[in-house]
Amino acid sequence: MNILIENADTLEYLTSTGHWTKKATEGKSFVATIVAFETAKQEAIGKFNIVCYIPQSKQIINLDHGKGKGAETVAA
């Protein structure tokens, strides 16, 4: 089981090098959902999901969601 950060808009996963990939197998795995959540909040992305990826069955299960730094908007 891998805990990953998924960009909710692009459906890409954060890698260990700070890039984004469409392949869940290349996503950075976090030790806990709270660690992934706190990391995602600091990323320059809008909405994100914290997901569990199960490599054996290739299942992706949503665990949590939130907004990163890129979600900040200027009031009109």
Biopython code that builds the backbone (N, CA, C, O; Angstrom):
import numpy as np
from Bio.PDB.StructureBuilder import StructureBuilder

atoms = [
    (1, "MET", "N", (0.839, -1.177, 0.000)),
    (1, "MET", "CA", (0.000, 0.000, 0.000)),
    (1, "MET", "C", (0.885, 1.242, 0.000)),
    (1, "MET", "O", (1.848, 1.329, 0.762)),
    (2, "ASN", "N", (0.549, 2.204, -0.864)),
    (2, "ASN", "CA", (1.284, 3.460, -0.945)),
    (2, "ASN", "C", (0.327, 4.623, -0.718)),
    (2, "ASN", "O", (-0.785, 4.626, -1.246)),
    (3, "ILE", "N", (0.752, 5.602, 0.060)),
    (3, "ILE", "CA", (-0.034, 6.808, 0.284)),
    (3, "ILE", "C", (0.564, 7.887, -0.611)),
    (3, "ILE", "O", (1.738, 8.232, -0.483)),
    (4, "LEU", "N", (-0.264, 8.423, -1.527)),
    (4, "LEU", "CA", (0.207, 9.367, -2.536)),
    (4, "LEU", "C", (-0.572, 10.672, -2.489)),
    (4, "LEU", "O", (-1.681, 10.733, -1.958)),
    (5, "ILE", "N", (0.037, 11.725, -3.061)),
    (5, "ILE", "CA", (-0.645, 12.995, -3.277)),
    (5, "ILE", "C", (-1.052, 13.036, -4.743)),
    (5, "ILE", "O", (-0.222, 12.864, -5.635)),
    (6, "GLU", "N", (-2.338, 13.267, -4.978)),
    (6, "GLU", "CA", (-2.861, 13.351, -6.341)),
    (6, "GLU", "C", (-3.386, 14.763, -6.594)),
    (6, "GLU", "O", (-4.169, 15.284, -5.799)),
    (7, "ASN", "N", (-2.963, 15.378, -7.687)),
    (7, "ASN", "CA", (-3.516, 16.658, -8.106)),
    (7, "ASN", "C", (-4.926, 16.366, -8.615)),
    (7, "ASN", "O", (-5.089, 15.636, -9.593)),
    (8, "ALA", "N", (-5.940, 16.924, -7.967)),
    (8, "ALA", "CA", (-7.329, 16.606, -8.308)),
    (8, "ALA", "C", (-7.722, 17.111, -9.691)),
    (8, "ALA", "O", (-8.641, 16.570, -10.305)),
    (9, "ASP", "N", (-7.040, 18.138, -10.189)),
    (9, "ASP", "CA", (-7.379, 18.691, -11.501)),
    (9, "ASP", "C", (-6.735, 17.915, -12.645)),
    (9, "ASP", "O", (-7.373, 17.679, -13.671)),
    (10, "THR", "N", (-5.476, 17.516, -12.476)),
    (10, "THR", "CA", (-4.747, 16.840, -13.561)),
    (10, "THR", "C", (-4.689, 15.326, -13.385)),
    (10, "THR", "O", (-4.314, 14.602, -14.308)),
    (11, "LEU", "N", (-5.063, 14.848, -12.190)),
    (11, "LEU", "CA", (-4.980, 13.419, -11.839)),
    (11, "LEU", "C", (-3.557, 12.889, -11.966)),
    (11, "LEU", "O", (-3.340, 11.744, -12.364)),
    (12, "GLU", "N", (-2.586, 13.743, -11.620)),
    (12, "GLU", "CA", (-1.176, 13.349, -11.599)),
    (12, "GLU", "C", (-0.731, 13.202, -10.150)),
    (12, "GLU", "O", (-1.343, 13.755, -9.236)),
    (13, "TYR", "N", (0.349, 12.444, -9.958)),
    (13, "TYR", "CA", (0.868, 12.142, -8.625)),
    (13, "TYR", "C", (2.211, 12.815, -8.423)),
    (13, "TYR", "O", (3.037, 12.863, -9.335)),
    (14, "LEU", "N", (2.427, 13.339, -7.215)),
    (14, "LEU", "CA", (3.698, 13.968, -6.870)),
    (14, "LEU", "C", (4.776, 12.900, -6.757)),
    (14, "LEU", "O", (4.578, 11.870, -6.113)),
    (15, "THR", "N", (5.934, 13.157, -7.398)),
    (15, "THR", "CA", (7.053, 12.214, -7.324)),
    (15, "THR", "C", (8.020, 12.648, -6.228)),
    (15, "THR", "O", (7.885, 13.740, -5.675)),
    (16, "SER", "N", (8.979, 11.810, -5.921)),
    (16, "SER", "CA", (9.972, 12.131, -4.887)),
    (16, "SER", "C", (10.904, 13.253, -5.327)),
    (16, "SER", "O", (11.601, 13.836, -4.496)),
    (17, "THR", "N", (10.928, 13.566, -6.626)),
    (17, "THR", "CA", (11.769, 14.662, -7.130)),
    (17, "THR", "C", (10.993, 15.968, -7.260)),
    (17, "THR", "O", (11.540, 16.969, -7.722)),
    (18, "GLY", "N", (9.712, 15.966, -6.852)),
    (18, "GLY", "CA", (8.908, 17.179, -6.899)),
    (18, "GLY", "C", (8.218, 17.426, -8.232)),
    (18, "GLY", "O", (7.617, 18.481, -8.435)),
    (19, "HIS", "N", (8.298, 16.470, -9.131)),
    (19, "HIS", "CA", (7.614, 16.574, -10.414)),
    (19, "HIS", "C", (6.276, 15.843, -10.320)),
    (19, "HIS", "O", (5.942, 15.277, -9.279)),
    (20, "TRP", "N", (5.519, 15.858, -11.410)),
    (20, "TRP", "CA", (4.219, 15.199, -11.446)),
    (20, "TRP", "C", (4.211, 14.127, -12.521)),
    (20, "TRP", "O", (4.830, 14.295, -13.571)),
    (21, "THR", "N", (3.519, 13.032, -12.269)),
    (21, "THR", "CA", (3.455, 11.908, -13.196)),
    (21, "THR", "C", (2.041, 11.339, -13.236)),
    (21, "THR", "O", (1.307, 11.407, -12.249)),
    (22, "LYS", "N", (1.669, 10.786, -14.367)),
    (22, "LYS", "CA", (0.368, 10.118, -14.500)),
    (22, "LYS", "C", (0.407, 8.699, -13.926)),
    (22, "LYS", "O", (-0.638, 8.079, -13.728)),
    (23, "LYS", "N", (1.613, 8.184, -13.659)),
    (23, "LYS", "CA", (1.772, 6.800, -13.198)),
    (23, "LYS", "C", (1.826, 6.735, -11.666)),
    (23, "LYS", "O", (2.748, 7.263, -11.045)),
    (24, "ALA", "N", (0.836, 6.089, -11.075)),
    (24, "ALA", "CA", (0.798, 5.955, -9.614)),
    (24, "ALA", "C", (2.027, 5.224, -9.089)),
    (24, "ALA", "O", (2.468, 5.477, -7.968)),
    (25, "THR", "N", (2.579, 4.325, -9.885)),
    (25, "THR", "CA", (3.758, 3.561, -9.462)),
    (25, "THR", "C", (4.992, 4.441, -9.294)),
    (25, "THR", "O", (5.941, 4.048, -8.615)),
    (26, "GLU", "N", (4.992, 5.633, -9.906)),
    (26, "GLU", "CA", (6.125, 6.553, -9.807)),
    (26, "GLU", "C", (5.914, 7.639, -8.750)),
    (26, "GLU", "O", (6.801, 8.460, -8.519)),
    (27, "GLY", "N", (4.741, 7.645, -8.108)),
    (27, "GLY", "CA", (4.446, 8.649, -7.091)),
    (27, "GLY", "C", (5.220, 8.403, -5.811)),
    (27, "GLY", "O", (5.552, 7.267, -5.473)),
    (28, "LYS", "N", (5.506, 9.498, -5.100)),
    (28, "LYS", "CA", (6.206, 9.392, -3.815)),
    (28, "LYS", "C", (5.249, 8.826, -2.771)),
    (28, "LYS", "O", (4.141, 9.333, -2.598)),
    (29, "SER", "N", (5.675, 7.783, -2.084)),
    (29, "SER", "CA", (4.864, 7.160, -1.046)),
    (29, "SER", "C", (5.193, 7.789, 0.311)),
    (29, "SER", "O", (6.361, 7.901, 0.685)),
    (30, "PHE", "N", (4.160, 8.192, 1.035)),
    (30, "PHE", "CA", (4.327, 8.808, 2.347)),
    (30, "PHE", "C", (4.038, 7.789, 3.446)),
    (30, "PHE", "O", (3.293, 6.831, 3.237)),
    (31, "VAL", "N", (4.636, 8.004, 4.624)),
    (31, "VAL", "CA", (4.493, 7.057, 5.735)),
    (31, "VAL", "C", (3.127, 7.139, 6.407)),
    (31, "VAL", "O", (2.689, 6.179, 7.041)),
    (32, "ALA", "N", (2.447, 8.285, 6.273)),
    (32, "ALA", "CA", (1.143, 8.470, 6.905)),
    (32, "ALA", "C", (0.338, 9.505, 6.125)),
    (32, "ALA", "O", (0.905, 10.358, 5.442)),
    (33, "THR", "N", (-0.979, 9.426, 6.233)),
    (33, "THR", "CA", (-1.830, 10.369, 5.513)),
    (33, "THR", "C", (-1.608, 11.804, 5.984)),
    (33, "THR", "O", (-1.659, 12.726, 5.171)),
    (34, "ILE", "N", (-1.363, 12.011, 7.271)),
    (34, "ILE", "CA", (-1.161, 13.367, 7.785)),
    (34, "ILE", "C", (0.107, 13.988, 7.209)),
    (34, "ILE", "O", (0.136, 15.189, 6.944)),
    (35, "VAL", "N", (1.143, 13.200, 7.013)),
    (35, "VAL", "CA", (2.388, 13.697, 6.417)),
    (35, "VAL", "C", (2.125, 14.097, 4.966)),
    (35, "VAL", "O", (2.575, 15.153, 4.520)),
    (36, "ALA", "N", (1.405, 13.263, 4.237)),
    (36, "ALA", "CA", (1.059, 13.574, 2.850)),
    (36, "ALA", "C", (0.186, 14.822, 2.784)),
    (36, "ALA", "O", (0.394, 15.675, 1.922)),
    (37, "PHE", "N", (-0.785, 14.936, 3.681)),
    (37, "PHE", "CA", (-1.695, 16.082, 3.699)),
    (37, "PHE", "C", (-0.937, 17.381, 3.950)),
    (37, "PHE", "O", (-1.142, 18.365, 3.239)),
    (38, "GLU", "N", (-0.065, 17.393, 4.953)),
    (38, "GLU", "CA", (0.709, 18.599, 5.271)),
    (38, "GLU", "C", (1.650, 18.969, 4.125)),
    (38, "GLU", "O", (1.840, 20.153, 3.845)),
    (39, "THR", "N", (2.234, 17.984, 3.466)),
    (39, "THR", "CA", (3.100, 18.241, 2.316)),
    (39, "THR", "C", (2.285, 18.824, 1.174)),
    (39, "THR", "O", (2.710, 19.793, 0.546)),
    (40, "ALA", "N", (1.125, 18.252, 0.895)),
    (40, "ALA", "CA", (0.272, 18.710, -0.206)),
    (40, "ALA", "C", (-0.188, 20.149, 0.000)),
    (40, "ALA", "O", (-0.298, 20.905, -0.966)),
    (41, "LYS", "N", (-0.458, 20.537, 1.250)),
    (41, "LYS", "CA", (-0.895, 21.910, 1.525)),
    (41, "LYS", "C", (0.170, 22.930, 1.144)),
    (41, "LYS", "O", (-0.156, 24.089, 0.889)),
    (42, "GLN", "N", (1.439, 22.520, 1.100)),
    (42, "GLN", "CA", (2.541, 23.419, 0.770)),
    (42, "GLN", "C", (2.846, 23.452, -0.729)),
    (42, "GLN", "O", (3.626, 24.290, -1.181)),
    (43, "GLU", "N", (2.245, 22.557, -1.497)),
    (43, "GLU", "CA", (2.498, 22.487, -2.937)),
    (43, "GLU", "C", (1.733, 23.583, -3.680)),
    (43, "GLU", "O", (0.672, 24.027, -3.240)),
    (44, "ALA", "N", (2.288, 24.006, -4.808)),
    (44, "ALA", "CA", (1.659, 25.037, -5.643)),
    (44, "ALA", "C", (0.610, 24.398, -6.552)),
    (44, "ALA", "O", (0.702, 24.469, -7.778)),
    (45, "ILE", "N", (-0.381, 23.778, -5.930)),
    (45, "ILE", "CA", (-1.487, 23.167, -6.666)),
    (45, "ILE", "C", (-2.787, 23.656, -6.067)),
    (45, "ILE", "O", (-2.805, 24.213, -4.970)),
    (46, "GLY", "N", (-3.867, 23.448, -6.785)),
    (46, "GLY", "CA", (-5.186, 23.777, -6.258)),
    (46, "GLY", "C", (-5.678, 22.641, -5.389)),
    (46, "GLY", "O", (-5.112, 22.357, -4.334)),
    (47, "LYS", "N", (-6.729, 22.000, -5.837)),
    (47, "LYS", "CA", (-7.307, 20.892, -5.074)),
    (47, "LYS", "C", (-6.430, 19.647, -5.188)),
    (47, "LYS", "O", (-5.862, 19.361, -6.242)),
    (48, "PHE", "N", (-6.336, 18.918, -4.083)),
    (48, "PHE", "CA", (-5.573, 17.670, -4.092)),
    (48, "PHE", "C", (-6.338, 16.580, -3.363)),
    (48, "PHE", "O", (-7.235, 16.848, -2.564)),
    (49, "ASN", "N", (-5.964, 15.361, -3.656)),
    (49, "ASN", "CA", (-6.481, 14.184, -2.956)),
    (49, "ASN", "C", (-5.311, 13.440, -2.332)),
    (49, "ASN", "O", (-4.223, 13.385, -2.907)),
    (50, "ILE", "N", (-5.533, 12.877, -1.173)),
    (50, "ILE", "CA", (-4.595, 11.926, -0.589)),
    (50, "ILE", "C", (-5.207, 10.564, -0.888)),
    (50, "ILE", "O", (-6.331, 10.271, -0.480)),
    (51, "VAL", "N", (-4.458, 9.741, -1.602)),
    (51, "VAL", "CA", (-4.997, 8.459, -2.041)),
    (51, "VAL", "C", (-4.128, 7.303, -1.569)),
    (51, "VAL", "O", (-2.935, 7.457, -1.308)),
    (52, "CYS", "N", (-4.753, 6.161, -1.472)),
    (52, "CYS", "CA", (-4.052, 4.911, -1.186)),
    (52, "CYS", "C", (-3.977, 4.151, -2.499)),
    (52, "CYS", "O", (-5.002, 3.881, -3.126)),
    (53, "TYR", "N", (-2.769, 3.805, -2.916)),
    (53, "TYR", "CA", (-2.584, 3.020, -4.137)),
    (53, "TYR", "C", (-2.145, 1.619, -3.740)),
    (53, "TYR", "O", (-1.160, 1.446, -3.024)),
    (54, "ILE", "N", (-2.881, 0.625, -4.210)),
    (54, "ILE", "CA", (-2.561, -0.772, -3.920)),
    (54, "ILE", "C", (-1.987, -1.385, -5.193)),
    (54, "ILE", "O", (-2.737, -1.697, -6.117)),
    (55, "PRO", "N", (-0.659, -1.563, -5.253)),
    (55, "PRO", "CA", (-0.011, -2.040, -6.482)),
    (55, "PRO", "C", (-0.488, -3.411, -6.965)),
    (55, "PRO", "O", (-0.577, -3.640, -8.171)),
    (56, "GLN", "N", (-0.791, -4.312, -6.053)),
    (56, "GLN", "CA", (-1.182, -5.667, -6.437)),
    (56, "GLN", "C", (-2.461, -5.676, -7.279)),
    (56, "GLN", "O", (-2.573, -6.442, -8.236)),
    (57, "SER", "N", (-3.415, -4.827, -6.919)),
    (57, "SER", "CA", (-4.693, -4.783, -7.634)),
    (57, "SER", "C", (-4.844, -3.522, -8.483)),
    (57, "SER", "O", (-5.827, -3.369, -9.208)),
    (58, "LYS", "N", (-3.862, -2.617, -8.390)),
    (58, "LYS", "CA", (-3.870, -1.329, -9.099)),
    (58, "LYS", "C", (-5.085, -0.476, -8.723)),
    (58, "LYS", "O", (-5.574, 0.313, -9.531)),
    (59, "GLN", "N", (-5.565, -0.644, -7.488)),
    (59, "GLN", "CA", (-6.684, 0.143, -6.984)),
    (59, "GLN", "C", (-6.187, 1.462, -6.418)),
    (59, "GLN", "O", (-5.097, 1.541, -5.851)),
    (60, "ILE", "N", (-7.004, 2.499, -6.582)),
    (60, "ILE", "CA", (-6.735, 3.802, -5.979)),
    (60, "ILE", "C", (-7.954, 4.157, -5.136)),
    (60, "ILE", "O", (-9.080, 4.192, -5.633)),
    (61, "ILE", "N", (-7.712, 4.421, -3.854)),
    (61, "ILE", "CA", (-8.789, 4.714, -2.918)),
    (61, "ILE", "C", (-8.562, 6.105, -2.335)),
    (61, "ILE", "O", (-7.503, 6.378, -1.770)),
    (62, "ASN", "N", (-9.558, 6.987, -2.472)),
    (62, "ASN", "CA", (-9.447, 8.328, -1.899)),
    (62, "ASN", "C", (-9.542, 8.249, -0.378)),
    (62, "ASN", "O", (-10.436, 7.603, 0.168)),
    (63, "LEU", "N", (-8.595, 8.924, 0.303)),
    (63, "LEU", "CA", (-8.577, 8.935, 1.762)),
    (63, "LEU", "C", (-8.914, 10.304, 2.337)),
    (63, "LEU", "O", (-9.536, 10.395, 3.395)),
    (64, "ASP", "N", (-8.506, 11.376, 1.645)),
    (64, "ASP", "CA", (-8.695, 12.734, 2.146)),
    (64, "ASP", "C", (-8.552, 13.692, 0.977)),
    (64, "ASP", "O", (-8.154, 13.284, -0.114)),
    (65, "HIS", "N", (-8.873, 14.966, 1.192)),
    (65, "HIS", "CA", (-8.720, 15.978, 0.151)),
    (65, "HIS", "C", (-8.504, 17.341, 0.797)),
    (65, "HIS", "O", (-8.774, 17.532, 1.983)),
    (66, "GLY", "N", (-8.013, 18.281, 0.002)),
    (66, "GLY", "CA", (-7.767, 19.622, 0.511)),
    (66, "GLY", "C", (-7.344, 20.549, -0.606)),
    (66, "GLY", "O", (-7.511, 20.235, -1.785)),
    (67, "LYS", "N", (-6.786, 21.712, -0.227)),
    (67, "LYS", "CA", (-6.331, 22.709, -1.189)),
    (67, "LYS", "C", (-4.901, 23.103, -0.880)),
    (67, "LYS", "O", (-4.547, 23.344, 0.275)),
    (68, "GLY", "N", (-4.074, 23.167, -1.926)),
    (68, "GLY", "CA", (-2.685, 23.573, -1.778)),
    (68, "GLY", "C", (-2.526, 25.076, -1.904)),
    (68, "GLY", "O", (-3.517, 25.804, -1.963)),
    (69, "LYS", "N", (-1.283, 25.550, -1.945)),
    (69, "LYS", "CA", (-1.000, 26.980, -2.050)),
    (69, "LYS", "C", (-1.509, 27.583, -3.346)),
    (69, "LYS", "O", (-1.840, 28.768, -3.385)),
    (70, "GLY", "N", (-1.578, 26.794, -4.401)),
    (70, "GLY", "CA", (-2.059, 27.286, -5.689)),
    (70, "GLY", "C", (-3.545, 27.579, -5.690)),
    (70, "GLY", "O", (-4.062, 28.132, -6.660)),
    (71, "ALA", "N", (-4.242, 27.220, -4.623)),
    (71, "ALA", "CA", (-5.683, 27.422, -4.538)),
    (71, "ALA", "C", (-6.045, 28.837, -4.103)),
    (71, "ALA", "O", (-7.212, 29.223, -4.153)),
    (72, "GLU", "N", (-5.060, 29.602, -3.681)),
    (72, "GLU", "CA", (-5.335, 30.960, -3.217)),
    (72, "GLU", "C", (-5.782, 31.815, -4.392)),
    (72, "GLU", "O", (-5.136, 31.822, -5.440)),
    (73, "THR", "N", (-6.882, 32.535, -4.224)),
    (73, "THR", "CA", (-7.393, 33.397, -5.282)),
    (73, "THR", "C", (-7.522, 34.818, -4.769)),
    (73, "THR", "O", (-7.652, 35.051, -3.567)),
    (74, "VAL", "N", (-7.486, 35.760, -5.693)),
    (74, "VAL", "CA", (-7.629, 37.172, -5.349)),
    (74, "VAL", "C", (-9.107, 37.522, -5.438)),
    (74, "VAL", "O", (-9.763, 37.211, -6.432)),
    (75, "ALA", "N", (-9.627, 38.165, -4.409)),
    (75, "ALA", "CA", (-11.037, 38.555, -4.412)),
    (75, "ALA", "C", (-11.271, 39.630, -5.465)),
    (75, "ALA", "O", (-10.484, 40.567, -5.590)),
    (76, "ALA", "N", (-12.354, 39.491, -6.219)),
    (76, "ALA", "CA", (-12.664, 40.446, -7.298)),
    (76, "ALA", "C", (-13.448, 41.619, -6.780)),
    (76, "ALA", "O", (-13.795, 42.518, -7.547)),
]
sb = StructureBuilder()
sb.init_structure("model")
sb.init_model(0)
sb.init_chain("A")
sb.init_seg("    ")
for serial, (resi, resn, name, xyz) in enumerate(atoms, 1):
    if name == "N":
        sb.init_residue(resn, " ", resi, " ")
    sb.init_atom(name, np.array(xyz, "f"), 0.0, 1.0, " ", f" {name:<3s}", serial, name[0])
structure = sb.get_structure()
